[in-house]
Amino acid sequence: MKIVSIVGRKNTGKTSLTVKVIEELSKRGYNVASIKHSHHTMEMDKENTDTWKHKQAGSNVVVGIGSTTFFNVRKEMDLNRLLFLIKYMDDIDFVVIEGFKKYNYPKIITSPDVRDDYTIKEVDSFTIDQKGVEELVDLIEERGHDIVDTLFANNCGFNNGEVIASEIRAGNLTVNDLDKIHSYMSIDDHVVGLNRFVSDYLKQTVLGVISTLNLDDYDVDEIKKIELLIPEKSQMKKSEGKTTVLINDKPLKINRFTNDIITNSIKAMVNSLKTEDNLKTIDIEISDIKDNKVVDSEITLKTNNHPVEINEFSCGILKETIFAIISSVKIDDEINNLKIKVEER
């Protein structure tokens, strides 16, 4: 998803330029979303309609469904939150924003007094012709980028979203140079950046769990998009521990970052089995893995050196998820046997 904003003073043709940009992007076959910012109250339904009455009665979120669907929320939402929700609602190629001049996205300006470091082009919206619109959209295709905190390009020496965004705006970097991010996360309405390893790890882990479910019961024929919501209310505590991984009886070298991810994931899964209240050690072995598939493999689990009996369903989840976690580290060799030991620090 690429984002661009069109900003300028009042009566400088922002809306007319926004419409022209949307039309040209749509003509090129892109799926386009748009956001309009206003300093005035914006009402989506007229007085005395049924949805208006719902809101007057005290509903904080009103959804109207007919030939179209609209959401009327009784609060001003942060732009990044809106952009994240758009990712959930549809597979969008471009988001064109009218307004929001204080945000850090590539900007097309319609008046010179709003120029800042994020400006990529100044346009006279009253005189621009079709050729000018086409050239402008060419620039938007080149310089637009996703939510800033989701940008990673470690292979190019960058791991800071703001720096990466500035390089894209300057034309020194393209979105094709960025790491391929497979998962996106928001916690308490804040978008959380996930690099290639973490996003791939989350994807593989969730797919590993889902593969154990009978999706036919829920009319799911093909997985195209997964949406997961965790309403966490409890106080989270940072989990610490040391993890040793043996693949085919050979130690796997992992850095502190990867160690923490594997440790926390294994402990979370085992804790969900309600084995023991005070986990000090976890030992897991998955054997007889064939062709990098764990369907017919065997798994044993010990907590605090005590063998744990687990049912077939839990075995399936543990095998698939753990194998997905280790595979996300990008192991080149075929895995036949996997041993993991987690020790509390």
Summary of the structure (lengths in Angstrom):
residues: 345
radius of gyration: 25.0
end to end distance: 41.6
largest distance: 77.6
contacts: 930
relative contact order: 0.11
helix: 35%
strand: 22%
